[in-house]
Amino acid sequence: MAELGFWERKGKSPALGALIGVTLIAALYSLAGNVLISAYMLGDMGRLGQADWNELRHGIMNRYRDPILVLTTVFEFLFFGAGTYLLFRRWHARPLRKSFRLALPSPAALPSALIGAAGLFPLALLAGEIFERAFPFLRELEGQGSSLLTASSPGSWALLVASICVTPALCEEFLFRGYFQGTLGRVVRSPWSWLITGTFFALVHQNYIGLGALLVIGIYLAYVFDSGGSIWPGMLVHFLYNGGVLLLANGRLRMPWAFEADGLVRPIIAVAALPLAAAGVVSLAIIKRRRLSAEAREDPRLHALL
């Protein structure tokens, strides 16, 4: 019999272990990013007395955009990917494929998740904009991150897609949904598991400008993971959501009918998209019900979950 991981032993809480583990990994990732920016700032010592902190960071983001994106991608795979894998093996020692739900989803799970995401996308954008306007001082920080999203050539587009769309979809879902929610869900029932992991996901990003949008998409990704029974639909939704934000940031989604003159999503658009979101949510709920029914036929103890 394989030896139990520390947090799986009697008297220990696997959910607490997952919370500590995710917090530790996220802190190390943030530390690595801050060290990277600090290193570039030290390299620009001559500019330290010529600009304030925000201007200096903004300038660094512009001048060293490509290496920052490359190293950020490396850090995500290093900490969120390899770090999560090693920590889970060390602390929990459970079958990773089952715990992280790495099996392929049912054929209906992918389109259902995408339909729900399409319906929630306008709401997420509206929530993000409302949150930013509620705290106008956050606009001072907006230029720092937006400079990283600007593409001017096919090479920069490829780098942005890899670092902003592909890498977070794989690595962040592996950490937050596979490890955190997969472990937390063993002791915390839905919808609390969705709310906890979705909120934690939003806060860890430290993107307070987009906190409203991150809360909406984070909770939805948690719901998709729980209902779809697989990590892959959430990865696809995460990829497409980030891709949509990237296209908007570069002016490639020109939809004047959907936005006010000041950039705010028209509330009527967000409301009109809600039936589409509801269709995806309901479809995923049906998929979960059928999956649990099939599992209950094999194990009668699972009837309590129906």
C-alpha positions as CSV (number, residue, x, y, z in Angstrom):
1,M,0.0,0.0,0.0
2,A,1.4,3.4,-1.0
3,E,2.4,5.7,1.8
4,L,-0.1,8.5,2.5
5,G,0.9,12.1,2.0
6,F,1.2,14.3,5.1
7,W,-2.2,16.0,4.5
8,E,-4.0,12.8,3.9
9,R,-3.1,11.2,7.2
10,K,-5.6,10.8,10.0
11,G,-6.3,14.1,11.8
12,K,-5.1,16.2,8.9
13,S,-7.1,18.3,6.5
14,P,-6.4,17.9,2.8
15,A,-8.3,21.0,2.1
16,L,-6.2,23.1,4.4
17,G,-3.1,21.5,2.9
18,A,-4.3,22.6,-0.6
19,L,-5.0,26.1,0.6
20,I,-1.5,26.4,2.1
21,G,0.0,24.8,-1.0
22,V,-1.8,27.1,-3.5
23,T,-0.9,30.2,-1.3
24,L,2.7,29.2,-1.2
25,I,3.0,28.5,-4.9
26,A,1.2,31.8,-5.7
27,A,3.5,33.7,-3.3
28,L,6.6,32.2,-4.9
29,Y,5.3,33.1,-8.4
30,S,4.6,36.7,-7.3
31,L,8.0,37.0,-5.7
32,A,9.7,35.8,-8.8
33,G,7.8,38.4,-10.8
34,N,8.7,41.2,-8.4
35,V,12.3,40.2,-8.4
36,L,12.3,40.3,-12.2
37,I,10.8,43.8,-12.3
38,S,13.2,44.9,-9.6
39,A,16.1,43.6,-11.6
40,Y,15.1,45.7,-14.7
41,M,14.6,48.7,-12.4
42,L,18.1,48.3,-11.1
43,G,19.3,48.1,-14.7
44,D,17.6,51.5,-15.3
45,M,19.2,53.2,-12.3
46,G,19.8,56.3,-14.3
47,R,16.0,56.8,-14.6
48,L,15.1,56.3,-11.0
49,G,15.4,60.1,-10.2
50,Q,13.6,61.2,-13.4
51,A,10.2,59.6,-13.0
52,D,7.8,58.4,-10.3
53,W,7.2,54.8,-9.4
54,N,4.3,54.3,-11.8
55,E,6.0,55.9,-14.7
56,L,9.1,53.9,-14.1
57,R,7.2,50.6,-14.0
58,H,5.2,51.6,-17.1
59,G,8.4,52.4,-19.0
60,I,10.0,49.0,-18.0
61,M,6.9,47.2,-19.2
62,N,7.2,48.9,-22.6
63,R,11.0,48.5,-23.0
64,Y,11.3,44.9,-21.8
65,R,7.9,43.6,-22.8
66,D,9.1,40.5,-24.7
67,P,11.5,39.1,-22.1
68,I,9.0,39.8,-19.3
69,L,6.4,37.8,-21.1
70,V,8.8,35.0,-21.9
71,L,10.0,34.8,-18.2
72,T,6.4,35.1,-16.9
73,T,5.5,32.1,-19.1
74,V,8.5,30.2,-17.7
75,F,7.5,31.1,-14.1
76,E,4.0,29.8,-14.6
77,F,5.2,26.4,-15.9
78,L,7.8,26.3,-13.2
79,F,5.6,27.2,-10.2
80,F,2.0,26.5,-11.3
81,G,2.9,23.5,-13.3
82,A,5.9,21.7,-12.0
83,G,5.6,23.1,-8.5
84,T,2.0,22.0,-8.2
85,Y,2.8,18.5,-9.4
86,L,5.7,18.1,-7.0
87,L,3.8,19.5,-4.0
88,F,0.8,17.4,-4.7
89,R,2.9,14.2,-4.9
90,R,4.7,15.1,-1.7
91,W,1.8,16.3,0.4
92,H,-1.1,14.2,-0.8
93,A,0.3,11.2,-2.8
94,R,-3.0,10.5,-4.4
95,P,-3.7,9.4,-8.0
96,L,-3.2,12.7,-9.8
97,R,-5.2,11.8,-12.9
98,K,-8.3,11.2,-10.9
99,S,-7.8,14.0,-8.4
100,F,-7.2,16.6,-11.1
101,R,-9.9,15.2,-13.4
102,L,-7.5,14.8,-16.3
103,A,-9.8,12.4,-18.1
104,L,-11.4,13.5,-21.3
105,P,-14.8,15.2,-20.8
106,S,-18.1,14.0,-22.3
107,P,-18.8,15.2,-25.8
108,A,-21.5,17.6,-24.6
109,A,-19.3,19.3,-21.9
110,L,-17.2,21.4,-24.2
111,P,-19.9,23.1,-26.2
112,S,-22.0,23.6,-23.1
113,A,-19.1,25.3,-21.3
114,L,-18.4,27.5,-24.3
115,I,-22.1,28.5,-24.6
116,G,-22.2,29.5,-21.0
117,A,-18.9,31.4,-21.4
118,A,-20.1,33.3,-24.4
119,G,-23.2,34.4,-22.4
120,L,-21.1,35.5,-19.4
121,F,-18.4,37.3,-21.4
122,P,-20.3,40.6,-21.7
123,L,-21.3,40.4,-18.0
124,A,-17.7,39.8,-17.0
125,L,-16.6,42.9,-19.0
126,L,-19.3,45.0,-17.5
127,A,-18.5,43.8,-14.0
128,G,-14.8,44.7,-14.5
129,E,-15.6,48.2,-15.8
130,I,-18.1,48.9,-13.0
131,F,-15.6,47.8,-10.4
132,E,-12.9,50.0,-12.0
133,R,-15.2,53.0,-12.0
134,A,-16.2,52.4,-8.4
135,F,-12.5,52.8,-7.5
136,P,-11.2,55.4,-10.0
137,F,-7.7,55.5,-8.4
138,L,-7.1,52.1,-10.0
139,R,-7.1,53.8,-13.5
140,E,-3.6,55.2,-12.6
141,L,-2.3,51.6,-12.7
142,E,-4.1,50.6,-15.9
143,G,-1.3,51.6,-18.3
144,Q,1.2,49.3,-16.6
145,G,-0.5,46.0,-17.4
146,S,-2.1,47.1,-20.7
147,S,1.3,47.7,-22.3
148,L,2.0,44.0,-22.0
149,L,-1.0,43.2,-24.1
150,T,-0.2,45.3,-27.2
151,A,0.7,43.4,-30.3
152,S,2.4,45.0,-33.3
153,S,3.7,42.1,-35.4
154,P,3.0,38.4,-36.1
155,G,5.8,37.5,-33.7
156,S,4.4,39.6,-30.9
157,W,1.0,38.1,-31.5
158,A,2.4,34.6,-31.2
159,L,4.2,35.6,-28.0
160,L,1.1,37.1,-26.5
161,V,-1.1,34.1,-27.4
162,A,1.4,31.7,-25.9
163,S,2.0,33.8,-22.7
164,I,-1.5,35.3,-22.1
165,C,-3.8,32.6,-23.5
166,V,-2.2,29.2,-23.7
167,T,0.0,29.2,-20.6
168,P,-2.6,30.5,-18.0
169,A,-5.2,28.2,-19.5
170,L,-3.0,25.2,-18.8
171,C,-1.1,26.2,-15.7
172,E,-3.7,28.2,-13.7
173,E,-6.3,25.6,-14.3
174,F,-3.9,22.9,-13.2
175,L,-3.2,24.8,-9.9
176,F,-6.6,26.4,-9.0
177,R,-9.0,23.9,-10.4
178,G,-7.0,20.6,-10.5
179,Y,-5.2,21.0,-7.2
180,F,-7.2,23.5,-5.1
181,Q,-10.8,22.8,-6.1
182,G,-10.1,19.1,-6.7
183,T,-9.0,18.8,-3.1
184,L,-11.3,21.3,-1.5
185,G,-14.3,19.7,-3.3
186,R,-13.8,16.5,-1.3
187,V,-14.8,18.3,2.0
188,V,-16.7,21.4,0.8
189,R,-20.0,21.0,-1.1
190,S,-21.0,23.1,-4.0
191,P,-21.8,26.0,-4.4
192,W,-19.3,26.9,-1.7
193,S,-16.5,25.2,-3.4
194,W,-17.1,27.3,-6.5
195,L,-17.3,30.5,-4.6
196,I,-14.2,29.8,-2.5
197,T,-12.0,28.7,-5.4
198,G,-13.4,31.3,-7.8
199,T,-12.8,34.2,-5.3
200,F,-9.3,33.0,-4.4
201,F,-8.5,32.7,-8.1
202,A,-9.5,36.3,-8.6
203,L,-7.7,37.7,-5.6
204,V,-4.4,35.8,-6.3
205,H,-4.2,37.6,-9.7
206,Q,-3.7,40.9,-7.9
207,N,-5.3,42.6,-10.8
208,Y,-7.6,44.9,-8.9
209,I,-8.6,46.8,-12.0
210,G,-10.2,43.6,-13.4
211,L,-11.3,42.1,-10.1
212,G,-15.0,42.2,-11.0
213,A,-14.4,40.3,-14.3
214,L,-12.1,37.9,-12.6
215,L,-14.7,37.0,-10.0
216,V,-17.3,36.3,-12.7
217,I,-15.0,34.1,-14.8
218,G,-13.3,32.5,-11.8
219,I,-16.6,31.3,-10.3
220,Y,-17.8,30.1,-13.7
221,L,-14.6,28.2,-14.3
222,A,-15.1,26.5,-10.9
223,Y,-18.6,25.6,-11.9
224,V,-17.4,24.2,-15.2
225,F,-14.8,22.0,-13.4
226,D,-17.3,20.7,-11.0
227,S,-20.1,20.1,-13.4
228,G,-18.2,18.9,-16.5
229,G,-16.2,16.4,-14.5
230,S,-13.0,17.2,-16.3
231,I,-10.3,19.9,-16.3
232,W,-10.3,20.3,-20.1
233,P,-13.5,22.3,-20.7
234,G,-12.3,24.9,-18.1
235,M,-8.9,25.1,-19.9
236,L,-10.7,25.8,-23.2
237,V,-12.9,28.5,-21.6
238,H,-9.9,30.1,-19.9
239,F,-8.0,30.2,-23.2
240,L,-10.9,31.8,-25.1
241,Y,-11.7,34.3,-22.4
242,N,-8.1,35.5,-22.3
243,G,-8.0,35.6,-26.0
244,G,-11.2,37.7,-26.1
245,V,-9.6,40.2,-23.7
246,L,-6.4,40.2,-25.8
247,L,-8.4,41.0,-28.9
248,L,-10.3,43.8,-27.2
249,A,-7.0,45.3,-25.8
250,N,-5.7,45.5,-29.4
251,G,-8.9,46.8,-30.9
252,R,-9.5,43.7,-33.0
253,L,-13.0,43.1,-31.7
254,R,-14.8,46.2,-33.2
255,M,-18.3,46.1,-31.9
256,P,-19.6,49.6,-31.5
257,W,-23.1,48.3,-31.0
258,A,-22.0,46.5,-27.9
259,F,-20.1,49.4,-26.2
260,E,-20.9,52.9,-25.0
261,A,-18.7,55.8,-26.3
262,D,-16.7,55.6,-23.1
263,G,-16.0,51.9,-23.5
264,L,-18.6,50.6,-21.1
265,V,-20.4,47.5,-22.2
266,R,-24.0,48.4,-22.9
267,P,-26.0,46.8,-20.0
268,I,-28.7,45.7,-22.4
269,I,-26.1,43.5,-24.2
270,A,-25.1,41.9,-20.9
271,V,-28.7,41.3,-20.0
272,A,-29.5,39.9,-23.5
273,A,-26.6,37.5,-23.3
274,L,-27.9,36.0,-20.0
275,P,-30.2,33.4,-21.6
276,L,-27.2,32.1,-23.4
277,A,-25.3,31.9,-20.2
278,A,-28.3,30.1,-18.5
279,A,-28.4,27.6,-21.4
280,G,-24.8,26.7,-20.8
281,V,-25.2,26.5,-17.0
282,V,-28.3,24.3,-17.2
283,S,-26.6,22.0,-19.8
284,L,-23.6,21.5,-17.5
285,A,-26.0,20.8,-14.6
286,I,-27.7,18.1,-16.7
287,I,-24.3,16.6,-17.6
288,K,-23.3,16.5,-13.9
289,R,-26.6,14.8,-13.0
290,R,-26.1,12.1,-15.6
291,R,-22.5,11.6,-14.6
292,L,-23.3,11.2,-11.0
293,S,-26.2,8.9,-11.8
294,A,-23.9,6.7,-13.8
295,E,-21.3,6.6,-11.0
296,A,-24.1,5.9,-8.4
297,R,-25.1,2.8,-10.4
298,E,-21.5,1.6,-9.9
299,D,-21.2,2.7,-6.3
300,P,-24.5,3.1,-4.3
301,R,-22.8,5.3,-1.7
302,L,-22.8,8.1,-4.3
303,H,-26.6,8.4,-4.2
304,A,-26.2,11.0,-1.4
305,L,-24.7,13.4,-4.0
306,L,-27.8,13.3,-6.3
